[in-house]
Amino acid sequence: MAKPVKKMDVKRLTIITAINMMGSGIILLPANLAKVGTISVLSWLVTTAGATCLAYAFARAGTYSNHGAGMGGYAEYAHKKSGNFMTNYTYFISLVIANVAIAVAVVGYGSNFLNITLKPWPTAIATVAVLWLASALNFGGPRRTGNISAITVWGVILPLVTLCIVGGFFFSPHLYSSAWNPHHYTLLHGLSASIAVTLWAFLGLESACANTGAVENPKKTVPIAVMAGTLIAAVLYIGSTELIQGIIPGSQLANSTAPFGLVFAHMFNHTVGKVVVGMMVISCFGSLFSWQFTIAEVARSCAADGYFPRLFMRMSRLGAPVVGILVITGFQTLLSFMTVSPTLDSKFTVLLDLSVMTNVIPYLLSMSALVALQTIEKVPRVLARRGNIVALLATIYSLYALYATGDTAMMWGGIVTFAGWGLYGFMVPRLRISREQAAAPELATNGQPSAPDRVKIAA
């Protein structure tokens, strides 16, 4: 008799949830926050509250949804097929943009490690080279990708934890308070100036709810673990970034391309700073490497459901969506050259705002569908009411985050979102064919395997 599979408890799932969020998103943020001042700590507090509401609502959705895991399945309860498509489409676009920003971070830390100062066009060329290298390494299939990314993530986590433990010994309250509001922002302006920056660090929190089937008592365990994991990540984020601003002068920090390397060099010595920079280069590249594969998998899954063009379904003999990876990296190459900026930090900020703007759209679609999801799945009224209130708070925060990304991000993100409706119009006939195949595959395909079956055969 086969032994039952041992499932995760709340402690293990909490740790996994925190680690899932603590990738490469944090490594350039201290420089961005220093441009605003230490008043940015208020943005961290607002974003932590908003991210916790989002995490809890996603945990509820993941626990009760029968449309499959993922934001598209949640959105479909209220917005039907078009909502599913727009959720997956905008999430896909957000990840494509986010990975260019991660590549920029790799270039920033890498140039610091090599003591090289790059001008705008060499920065763009180096960013493209990093993207193509990460993509090419993914041709080996999912097993290689998973093994590498599971190790490299510690290159970010260890410096963050170390800084939170020992940074207090080097912290100057006077330096921190003197950098509170150097630009004399109003409270609302000070909050808005860094909301998008802080939300960037939490992007990916929705993926933490994908382990529902692998945990004990998921209806109770998943919400607790997701919220606790989000709070752990928040403590490390806030602790590390705020400590840095009390150790390094704001003007110096704002112009750094490797702020964590700078603070470790200040606390210890130049060699330790270089080691930290090297660790973060490796970790950031590992995160990019993993996310490039993830984006291609998102596109492949959407293509199998009829939402994306079929070319994304093509797989290599090693199980890698090679064609999808090549197409995605081609788009990222164009984006890298389209966002050439005077400084590396300004290029990173442009990409960050665009990524956050497009990522908030699937958040809004998922939150707005929670009422319908819980009603259809007959969730007990008390639990449903609690989830709906939290989803409303998460929606309010998401709308504020959209506003905080600024006019440029809203304009370009809006254009990309509206273009998605046009693309959906072209994909509707294929969605109808997919539904016919699901109902009578032997008639709809003339004996050929249906789209999901072809994916299984290729894999």
C-alpha positions in Angstrom: 0.0 0.0 0.0 1.4 3.4 -1.0 2.3 5.8 1.8 0.1 8.9 2.0 1.9 12.0 0.7 3.0 14.2 3.6 1.5 17.7 3.3 2.9 21.0 4.5 1.9 22.5 7.8 1.3 26.2 8.4 4.9 26.9 9.4 6.4 25.5 6.3 3.9 27.2 4.0 4.5 30.5 5.8 8.2 30.3 5.0 7.6 29.3 1.4 5.2 32.2 1.0 7.7 34.8 2.4 10.5 33.4 0.2 8.3 33.5 -2.9 7.9 37.3 -2.5 11.5 38.0 -1.6 13.2 37.8 -4.9 15.0 40.5 -6.8 12.4 43.3 -6.4 14.1 44.9 -3.3 17.7 45.3 -4.5 17.4 48.7 -6.1 14.6 50.1 -3.9 16.7 51.8 -1.3 18.1 54.2 -4.0 14.5 54.9 -5.2 13.2 55.5 -1.7 16.1 57.8 -0.9 15.0 60.1 -3.7 11.8 60.6 -1.7 13.2 60.7 1.8 12.6 58.7 4.9 8.9 59.8 4.7 8.7 56.8 2.4 8.3 54.6 5.5 4.6 55.7 5.5 4.3 54.2 2.0 5.7 50.9 3.4 3.0 50.9 6.1 0.2 51.6 3.6 1.5 49.0 1.1 1.9 46.4 3.8 -1.7 46.8 4.8 -2.8 46.7 1.2 -0.6 43.7 0.4 -1.9 41.9 3.4 -5.5 42.5 2.3 -4.7 41.3 -1.2 -2.9 38.2 0.1 -5.9 37.3 2.3 -8.4 37.8 -0.5 -6.3 35.6 -2.8 -6.1 33.0 -0.1 -9.9 32.9 0.1 -10.2 32.7 -3.7 -7.6 30.0 -4.0 -9.3 28.0 -1.3 -12.8 28.0 -2.8 -12.3 28.4 -6.5 -13.2 25.4 -8.8 -12.0 27.2 -11.9 -8.4 26.2 -11.3 -5.7 28.2 -9.5 -4.7 31.6 -10.8 -6.2 35.0 -11.1 -7.8 34.4 -14.5 -9.9 31.6 -13.0 -11.0 33.8 -10.1 -11.9 36.7 -12.4 -14.0 34.4 -14.6 -16.6 34.0 -11.9 -17.8 37.6 -12.4 -16.3 38.6 -15.7 -16.7 35.4 -17.8 -14.2 34.5 -20.5 -13.3 38.1 -21.3 -12.3 38.7 -17.7 -10.2 35.6 -17.7 -8.4 36.7 -20.8 -7.8 40.3 -19.7 -6.5 39.0 -16.3 -4.0 36.7 -18.0 -3.1 39.2 -20.7 -2.3 42.1 -18.3 -0.5 39.8 -15.9 1.6 38.4 -18.8 2.5 42.0 -19.9 3.4 43.0 -16.4 5.8 40.0 -16.1 7.4 40.8 -19.4 8.1 44.4 -18.3 9.1 43.4 -14.8 11.8 41.1 -16.1 13.3 43.9 -18.1 13.5 45.9 -14.8 15.1 42.9 -13.1 17.7 42.7 -15.9 18.4 46.4 -15.4 19.0 45.6 -11.7 21.5 42.9 -12.7 23.3 45.3 -14.9 23.4 47.9 -12.1 24.9 45.6 -9.6 27.1 43.9 -12.2 28.6 47.2 -13.3 29.3 48.1 -9.6 30.9 44.8 -9.1 33.2 45.3 -12.1 33.8 49.0 -11.3 32.4 50.1 -14.6 30.2 53.2 -15.3 27.8 52.6 -18.2 26.2 55.3 -20.3 22.5 54.9 -21.5 23.0 53.0 -24.7 25.6 50.5 -23.3 23.2 50.0 -20.4 20.5 49.1 -22.8 22.8 46.7 -24.7 24.0 45.1 -21.5 20.3 44.7 -20.4 19.5 42.9 -23.6 22.5 40.6 -23.4 21.5 39.6 -19.8 17.9 38.9 -21.0 19.0 36.7 -23.9 21.5 34.8 -21.6 18.8 34.1 -19.1 16.4 32.9 -21.8 19.0 30.7 -23.5 19.8 28.9 -20.2 16.1 28.0 -19.9 16.3 25.8 -23.0 17.4 23.0 -20.7 13.9 22.5 -19.4 12.0 23.2 -16.1 14.1 20.9 -13.8 17.3 22.9 -14.4 15.4 26.2 -13.9 13.8 25.1 -10.6 17.1 23.7 -9.1 19.0 26.9 -9.9 16.4 29.4 -8.7 15.9 27.6 -5.4 19.5 28.2 -4.6 20.1 31.7 -5.9 17.2 33.4 -4.0 19.3 33.1 -0.9 21.7 35.7 -2.3 19.1 38.3 -1.6 17.6 36.9 1.6 20.8 36.4 3.5 22.0 40.1 3.1 18.5 41.3 4.1 18.4 39.2 7.2 21.9 40.1 8.1 21.3 43.8 7.7 18.1 43.6 9.9 20.1 41.9 12.6 23.3 44.0 12.7 22.3 47.3 11.0 20.9 48.8 14.2 24.5 49.1 15.5 25.4 51.5 12.7 22.1 53.3 12.6 22.1 57.1 13.1 18.7 58.5 14.3 19.9 62.0 13.4 20.9 61.0 9.8 17.5 59.3 9.4 15.4 62.2 10.7 17.4 64.8 8.7 16.4 62.9 5.5 12.7 62.8 6.4 11.3 65.1 3.7 14.1 66.8 1.8 11.8 67.9 -1.0 9.1 69.3 1.3 6.3 67.1 -0.1 2.8 67.2 1.2 1.8 64.0 3.1 -0.3 62.8 0.1 2.5 63.6 -2.4 5.1 61.9 -0.2 2.9 58.8 0.0 2.1 58.7 -3.7 5.8 59.2 -4.7 6.8 55.8 -3.3 3.6 53.7 -3.3 4.4 52.1 -6.6 8.0 51.5 -5.5 6.9 49.7 -2.3 4.2 47.6 -4.1 6.8 46.4 -6.6 8.5 44.5 -3.7 5.3 42.6 -3.0 4.5 41.6 -6.6 4.1 37.9 -6.8 2.2 37.6 -3.6 -0.7 36.0 -5.6 1.6 33.1 -6.5 1.8 32.2 -2.8 -1.7 30.8 -2.9 -0.9 28.2 -5.5 -0.1 25.5 -2.9 -3.7 24.8 -1.7 -3.6 21.2 -2.6 -0.3 20.5 -0.9 -1.2 21.7 2.6 -3.1 20.3 5.6 -6.5 21.9 6.2 -6.1 24.5 3.4 -9.2 26.5 4.3 -7.5 27.4 7.6 -3.8 27.0 6.8 -3.6 28.9 3.6 -5.0 32.3 4.8 -2.9 32.2 8.0 0.3 31.3 6.1 -0.2 33.8 3.3 -0.8 36.7 5.7 2.0 35.7 8.0 4.4 35.2 5.1 3.4 38.7 3.7 4.1 40.2 7.1 7.5 38.5 7.5 8.5 39.8 4.0 7.2 43.3 5.1 9.3 43.3 8.2 12.5 42.4 6.3 11.7 44.9 3.5 10.9 47.8 5.9 13.7 46.9 8.3 16.4 46.7 5.7 15.4 49.8 3.6 14.9 52.0 6.6 18.1 51.0 8.3 20.0 51.8 5.1 18.6 55.3 5.1 19.9 55.8 8.7 23.4 54.5 7.8 24.1 56.1 4.4 23.4 59.8 3.6 20.4 60.2 1.3 22.2 62.0 -1.5 24.8 59.3 -1.7 22.3 56.5 -1.5 20.0 58.0 -4.1 22.8 57.9 -6.7 23.9 54.3 -6.0 23.5 51.5 -8.5 24.1 48.9 -5.8 22.8 50.3 -2.5 23.1 47.0 -0.5 26.7 46.7 -1.5 27.3 50.3 -0.4 25.8 49.8 3.0 27.8 46.6 3.7 31.0 48.3 2.6 30.2 51.1 5.0 29.4 48.8 7.9 32.3 46.4 7.4 34.8 47.0 4.6 35.1 47.2 0.8 35.6 43.4 0.4 32.4 42.5 2.3 30.5 45.1 0.2 31.8 43.5 -3.0 30.8 40.0 -1.8 27.3 41.2 -1.1 27.2 42.8 -4.6 28.3 39.6 -6.1 25.7 37.6 -4.2 23.0 39.9 -5.4 24.1 39.8 -9.0 23.9 36.0 -8.8 20.5 36.0 -7.0 19.0 38.6 -9.3 20.1 36.8 -12.4 18.7 33.6 -10.9 15.4 35.3 -10.3 15.4 36.6 -13.9 16.3 33.1 -15.2 13.4 31.6 -13.3 10.8 34.3 -14.3 11.7 34.1 -18.0 10.6 30.5 -17.9 7.6 31.3 -15.8 6.4 33.9 -18.3 6.7 31.5 -21.2 4.7 28.9 -19.1 2.0 31.5 -18.4 1.8 32.1 -22.2 1.8 28.4 -23.0 -1.0 27.7 -20.5 -3.1 30.6 -21.9 -2.5 29.4 -25.5 -3.7 25.9 -24.5 -6.9 27.5 -23.2 -7.3 29.4 -26.5 -6.5 32.8 -25.1 -3.1 33.3 -26.7 -1.7 32.4 -30.2 -0.8 28.7 -30.7 2.9 29.5 -31.3 3.3 29.7 -27.5 2.4 26.1 -27.2 5.4 24.7 -29.0 7.7 22.7 -26.8 11.2 21.3 -27.1 12.0 17.7 -26.4 13.3 18.8 -23.0 9.9 20.4 -22.1 11.0 24.0 -22.6 8.6 26.4 -24.4 11.4 27.6 -26.6 9.4 29.5 -29.2 7.5 31.4 -26.5 10.8 32.3 -24.8 12.2 33.6 -28.0 9.1 35.7 -28.8 9.0 37.1 -25.3 12.7 38.0 -25.2 12.3 39.7 -28.6 9.6 42.0 -27.1 11.8 42.7 -24.1 14.6 43.6 -26.4 12.4 46.3 -28.1 11.3 47.5 -24.7 14.8 47.8 -23.5 15.7 50.1 -26.3 12.5 52.1 -26.1 13.1 52.9 -22.4 16.7 54.2 -22.7 17.1 56.8 -19.9 19.9 59.2 -18.8 20.6 57.0 -15.7 20.2 53.4 -14.9 18.0 54.3 -11.9 15.5 56.4 -14.0 15.2 53.5 -16.5 14.5 51.1 -13.6 11.8 53.5 -12.3 10.0 53.8 -15.6 9.9 50.0 -16.0 8.8 49.6 -12.4 5.9 52.0 -12.7 4.7 50.3 -15.9 5.0 46.8 -14.4 3.0 47.8 -11.3 0.3 49.5 -13.3 -0.3 46.5 -15.5 -0.1 44.1 -12.6 -2.7 45.9 -10.6 -5.3 45.3 -13.4 -5.5 41.5 -12.7 -5.6 42.3 -9.0 -8.7 44.5 -9.5 -10.4 41.9 -11.7 -9.8 39.2 -9.1 -10.9 41.2 -6.1 -14.1 42.3 -7.9 -14.9 38.7 -8.6 -14.6 37.4 -5.0 -18.3 38.2 -4.1 -19.5 36.1 -7.1 -16.9 33.4 -6.4 -18.0 32.9 -2.8 -21.7 33.1 -3.7 -21.5 30.5 -6.5 -19.3 28.2 -4.3 -21.7 28.5 -1.4 -19.1 29.8 1.1 -20.7 30.3 4.6 -22.1 33.8 5.0 -19.8 34.8 7.9 -16.7 33.8 6.1 -17.9 35.3 2.8 -18.7 38.6 4.5 -15.2 38.8 6.0 -13.6 38.0 2.6 -15.7 40.6 0.8 -14.8 43.3 3.2 -11.1 42.6 2.8 -11.4 42.4 -1.0 -13.1 45.9 -0.9 -10.2 47.3 1.1 -7.7 45.6 -1.3 -9.6 47.2 -4.3 -9.4 50.6 -2.7 -5.6 50.2 -2.2 -5.2 48.9 -5.8 -7.0 51.9 -7.2 -4.7 54.2 -5.2 -1.7 52.3 -6.4 -2.8 52.9 -10.0 -3.1 56.6 -9.3 0.4 56.6 -7.7 2.1 55.1 -10.7 1.8 58.5 -12.4 0.5 59.9 -15.7 3.1 58.3 -18.0 2.6 54.7 -16.6 -1.2 55.2 -16.7 -1.1 56.4 -20.3 1.1 53.6 -21.7 -0.4 51.0 -19.4 -3.8 52.1 -20.5 -2.9 51.8 -24.2 -1.6 48.3 -23.6 -4.7 47.3 -21.7 -7.0 48.6 -24.3 -5.0 46.8 -27.0 -5.9 43.7 -25.1 -9.5 44.1 -25.8 -8.7 44.3 -29.5 -6.6 41.1 -29.2 -9.5 39.4 -27.4 -11.8 40.1 -30.3 -9.4 38.1 -32.6 -9.2 35.3 -30.1 -13.0 34.8 -29.5 -13.5 32.4 -32.5 -10.7 30.2 -31.2 -12.3 30.2 -27.7 -15.5 28.9 -29.2 -13.6 26.2 -31.1 -11.9 25.2 -27.8 -15.3 24.9 -26.1 -16.6 22.7 -28.9 -13.5 20.5 -28.6 -14.1 20.1 -24.9 -17.7 19.0 -25.6 -17.0 16.6 -28.5 -13.2 16.3 -29.3 -13.6 13.5 -31.7 -15.9 15.6 -33.9 -14.2 18.9 -33.5 -10.7 17.8 -34.3 -11.2 15.0 -36.9 -9.4 12.5 -34.8 -6.5 14.9 -33.9 -5.7 15.5 -30.2 -7.3 18.5 -28.6 -5.1 21.5 -27.6 -4.6 20.4 -23.9 -3.7 16.9 -25.2 -1.2 18.2 -27.6 0.5 20.0 -24.7 0.7 16.8 -22.8 2.2 14.9 -25.7 4.7 17.7 -26.4 5.7 17.7 -22.7 
